[in-house]
């Protein structure tokens, strides 16, 4: 399990990957060729994945994502140390916070 700021990246066993993920369309890469997992609204900094693979957004209010990196990848951010991910599947979860009356994704 890996954490970089408000992003949690959890390894998934191959049998735990939803069948629909194997044929799902990947999210697009940004202008720098990265998959952006979370973008800071204030700073513009991004938790992003560099390397070959796919990022799949699952349905849901908070949009958990699935990440497949068949050759491994690196998670980078302007203010955090880079993380090397071994090849495999991962579930990407954004940190949430409770505010009276609702739950929301933590703003950066």
N, C-alpha and C positions, 0 to 999 in steps of 0.2 A: 504494500500500500504506500502511496506517495502523496505528499501534500506540498503544494507550492502556494503560499498565501491562502486565498479563499477557494482554491480548487483542490479537490480530492480526486485521486486517480487510483482506482481499485482494479487489480488484475482479475480477469475472468477466465475460468476454465473453458475450454472449447465447447464442452457440452452445455454450459450455462449461457452461451450466446444465443439470443433468440433467432429462430430460423429465418425470420424476415430480414435480419441484419445482413445476411450473406448476399442478398440481391439488392439491398437498399442503395439509393443514390447518395453519394457523399456530399457533405457540405462543401462549398467552394473554398479555395485557398485565398488568402489576402494578397495584396499587391506584392508582398515580399515572399510569396510561395509558402506561407505557413498556414496551418489550421489554428484559428484563434479559438481558444477554449473560454476565455473571459477577457473582456475589454474594460479597462478602467474609464468610467465616464468623466472623471475629473482630470486624471493624469494622462489619459490616452495610452498608458502602458498596457501591454497585453501578455497574458499567459498563453503561449503559443507552442505548437508542436512543429518541429522541423524534421523532415524525413519522409520517406515513402509511406503511404498508408491511406486510410479513409477515416473520416469523421462522420458519424451518423447520428442525427438528432432523433430522439424518440419522442413520441407524443406525450403531452403532459404540460401542466402549467409551468413547472420549473425546468422542463426540457432536459432531463438527463441525456447524456450523450454516450455513444459507444465509439471507442477508438480502436482501430485495427492497425498495428504497425508490424508488417510481416518481416521487416529486417531490423527492427528496433528503431528508436527515434530519441530526440532530445526535447525536453520541455524547457522553454526559455522565457525569461522575463527581464525587463530592464533593471529591476531592483532585487531580484532573487537569484540565488545560485542555480545554474542549470541542473536538470535531472536527466539522467540517462535511463531510458525505458528499454528493457529487453523485448524482443519480438513477442507479439501476442495480442490478445484482446484486453481492453480495459473499459470500465464504466467510469465516466467523468461526472462528478457531482459538484455543483456550486454550493458554497456555504450559504445557509439561510439564517435569517434572524426573525425573532418574534417582535412585533410591535403591536401595541394594543389593537385588537380587532383584525389583525392579519399576519401573515408570514410572507416575507419577501426575500429576494436574493440580496446578499450583502453588496452594497455599492462601494466601489473603490475610489 
